[in-house]
Amino acid sequence: MVLGTILALYVEPATRWVAQRAELRRERAALEQLERENRRLRARAAELRRGTAVEREARALGMVRVGERPYFVLKGERSPR
């Protein structure tokens, strides 16, 4: 009976310990993911601080500078000459 009581006293802390270890693994994995995302975003911010990157992306969206004349090239079938 005494042994049963002692074992019963250790069951709840042991299950809590196992649960905490599993939660620790999940939280560490989440932290690693956030650190990777943070590094990616910092690199992206550093890239955008350079003026050429911003201009390149703006031009990819079809933007032009003030005073420039935009030209559009339409793809399609050629007419016979």
Sequence and secondary structure as in RCSB ss.txt:
>XXXX:A:sequence
MVLGTILALYVEPATRWVAQRAELRRERAALEQLERENRRLRARAAELRRGTAVEREARALGMVRVGERPYFVLK
GERSPR
>XXXX:A:secstr
 HHHHHHHHHHHHHHHHHHHHHHHHHHHHHHHHHHHHHHHHHHHHHHHHSHHHHHHHHHHTT   TT        
S     
